[in-house]
Amino acid sequence: MEFFNQVGKKAIGSRLRMLTEKITEDAAQIYQCYDIDMQPKWFPVFYVLSQGEAMTITAIAKEIGHSHPSVSKIIGEMAKKGLVDEKKDETDGRRNMVSLSPKGDEITVKIQNQYADLDKAVADIAAQSRNDLWKAMEEWEFLLGQKTLLRRVQEIKKERESKEVTIVNYIPEYQQAFRALNEQWISNWFKMEQADYNALDDPQGYILDKGGYILVALYEGEPVGVCALIKMNDPDYDYELAKMAVSPAVQGKSIGWLLGSAIAQKAKELGAQKIYLESNTILKPAINLYHKLGFVKVAGRITPYERCNIQMELVLS
């Protein structure tokens, strides 16, 4: 076990698989000790059917938590051994009903001593252990049911990588990135419009000189995301959140959230009461981000963009 001591908890899958293989090897030999012709992997299906009722493969799969193809394969293997029978459902000819055969019923009686002896053996191991493995498995199954190991790793990965992102103020050397990042996503989903060219060709004159701001997200020193605050001449809104774009190469690192949060904070520092934005509902990740930032849908207004079909606002407290 020196390997697992060195590798640690990251090898949990390998260690559990090794433990499972050890128990499965013993289980196969235990069946032989009791002269029972059964494979360990058949047991969940056998046990459910041994309760007496004929069942569909779908019902068996649901009961034991296996996939339909897996149960179907096991049923096929058990049928070859003569342990199960399959018949058409009398009420629905499209369904096959599976039940134990007379040979399977004989095993149900014969296996009772094995059940009793195995229960005592497992209890003996539990008595010698400081940890209750059965309860621990129940707890782990519950926790992984709430959030999978994959999801947990993805969230930790995102959190770690987001710490490597730096949000900085726009400077002229980022103009090419500002244009390229925006042009990439606009061209991918829609078409460039005159209002886009106005902002992207001259961000200094169109945005900054009019009292707006642009923030840039750097990842490993490279500009990978941008977002702008455009000063509005409007009695209802102080600024428009616009020209937010993140490179597809770095999506999944919370860069959109970091940019949106930073630009909202910038507006708040400038004394803004409300921020306005325009988007399109086809951009579901962007709309979800705006909702997460606190934006809500508002009634339609006159817009310079053909692609706009939703308008939102954020009230800054």
C-alpha positions, 0 to 999 in steps of 0.5 A, a space after each residue: 500500500 506504499 503507493 497509495 500512501 505516496 499518492 494520497 486521496 487523488 488515487 481514491 478511484 484506484 484504491 476503491 477499484 482494488 478493494 472491489 476486485 479483492 471482494 469480488 474475487 472472494 465472492 466468486 469463491 464463496 459461491 463455489 464453497 456453497 456449490 452455487 453456480 452464480 457470478 458476483 455481478 449477477 447478485 443484484 438482479 438475482 436478489 431483486 427477482 428472488 423477491 418473487 415478482 416478475 419485472 421488466 428490465 427497465 424496472 430492475 435497472 431502476 431498482 438496483 441503480 444500473 443501466 438498462 444495457 447492463 441489466 439486459 446483458 446480465 439477464 442474457 447471461 443468467 438465461 444461458 445458465 437457465 436461472 431466469 425466464 422471459 415472457 411477454 407481458 400479458 397486458 402489454 405484448 411490447 414488454 418482456 417480463 423477467 422472473 427466476 426459473 425453477 432452477 433460480 428458485 432452487 438457488 434462492 432456497 440454497 443460498 440462505 445459509 450463505 447469506 447468514 454466514 456472509 452477514 456474520 463474516 462482514 459483521 466480524 470485519 466491522 467489529 475489528 474496524 474503527 470505521 463503519 465502512 457501510 455508513 461511510 459509503 452511504 454518506 459518500 453516495 449521498 454527498 456525490 448524489 448532491 454534487 459529483 466528484 467531477 463537478 467538485 473538481 471543475 469548481 475547484 479548477 475554475 476557482 484556482 484559474 480565476 485567481 490567475 486572472 488580473 483585471 486592469 484598466 484599458 491602455 492603447 496597447 490593448 486596442 487590437 485585443 479589444 477589437 479582435 475579441 469583440 469582432 470574434 464573438 459578434 461575427 460568430 453569432 451575428 454581423 458587425 453593425 455600424 455601432 460596433 465599428 464606432 466603438 471598436 475602431 475608436 475606443 478612445 474617442 467613442 468611449 473613454 473621452 466621453 467619460 466611459 471606461 474599459 477594463 481588460 482581463 489578463 490571463 498569464 499576461 495576455 488580454 483574454 477578456 474585455 468589458 466597457 462602460 459607455 457613458 449614457 445621455 439618458 435620465 434613467 441610466 448613467 452607463 451602459 455595460 457593453 462590448 463584453 467579450 471573452 476568448 473561447 480559449 479561456 472560457 470556464 475560468 470565471 473571466 466573464 464574472 470577474 469582468 462584470 463584477 469589476 465593471 459594476 464596481 467601477 460604475 458604483 465608484 463613479 456614483 452611478 445608480 443604474 447600469 443598462 445593457 442590450 443583448 440577445 437571448 440566443 446568448 444563453 451563457 451571457 444572459 445567465 451571467 447578467 442574471 447572476 450579476 443582478 441584472 433584470 429585464 426591462 421594457 424595450 427601448 430604441 436601440 441601434 443594434 438589429 441583434 438586440 432582443 433583450 434589454 436589462 438593468 442593474 440597480 446599484 445599491 
